[in-house]
C-alpha cells in the first residue's frame, strides 16, 4: 500500500520495496498517520507518511509547509542535526489528488532511532539541551517572513494574565492555584528575556538518535517566535532531576550570555497550565474518570505552588541560607546555578584525578 502511494506521489521513482520504520512517533499514530521506509531501485531510502484522517492530513500539510520554510534558511546548516527535507507531497484534501483522499508526504530518509523522552540517558539529555540552545539562537526573521506566529514578551505576559483571569472567573480551577500563578507572573526578572524561534514542543519520536548524537529533529509544524520556555516545559513531566539538570546545563552552555536565567520557572508554569487545560477539556466532555484524576492533580499543583510562594516570601536571609545549602525547589533553581555546580563538579573531578596521579607517582 505505502509503495503504491509513494509511487503515485513520486511518479519518476521506481519503487523496489518497503519496510516498517524504526522511528515510531506516538503523536503521529494518534493522528492516524502511517510511516514506512520506501526504497527505490537504486537503493535510496525515503520516509513516507500517509493519512486519510482530517487531523492527519492537516498535520502532514503543516509539516510540509514547515519543512519548506526551514529548507530556505541557511542558518540551519550550523545546527548539527538534520530537519525534514520533503521531496514530494500529495494533498488528499485537494480535488484530483493523485493519491485520492490520502495525503502522502515523501521525504529524505533520516538515519537514527526514535526513543521515548522518558528513556533519554544523561548524554541524550545533554545533546537535546545543546540542540534546543542552537534552535533558540536562530534569528527570527525567516519565521516572520513566512507568516508564522510572532509574539513579543509583552504579548505573552498579557495573554497569560488574561487566561488566568478567565480561569478564575470560570471557577473550575482552585483559586489558590490561579493566585499562585499570578504571583509567579510578577516575579522580578521573569519577563527579562527576548522571544526567539521555538520548535513548538518536543514529543516522543520528534528527536532521532544515533547513540547519544542527534541525527534529526522532526515535526516543526508548530514552530513560531515565542517564549523559549515552551520548548522546555515537557522536561518537568518526562525527566527526573538529574536528567533535567543535564539537559539544562548543556542548554545554558549553548546560550552563553544570552541565557535566560529564570526560564525554568516559566517552563514549569507552562506545563502546569497545559495540564489544567486537559482538566477543563475533561470537564467539557463530562469524562468523570479524567475529571477526578485531574482534580487530584490540580490540588497537588496548588499545594506545590503554595509551598513555592511561601518559600519565596520568606526573609531574604533565610532564602539565601537555603540556597547555600542546596535546598532550592526544582521550579525555582536557575540555569546559572546548574552551570556553576557543573563547573564545580568538573573541577573537583579533575582535582581528584590529579591527586590520584600524584599518589601513584609516589
Order of alpha helices (4+ residues) and beta strands (2+ residues): alpha-beta-alpha-beta-beta-alpha-beta-beta-beta-alpha-alpha-alpha-alpha-beta-beta-beta-beta-alpha-alpha-alpha-alpha-alpha-alpha
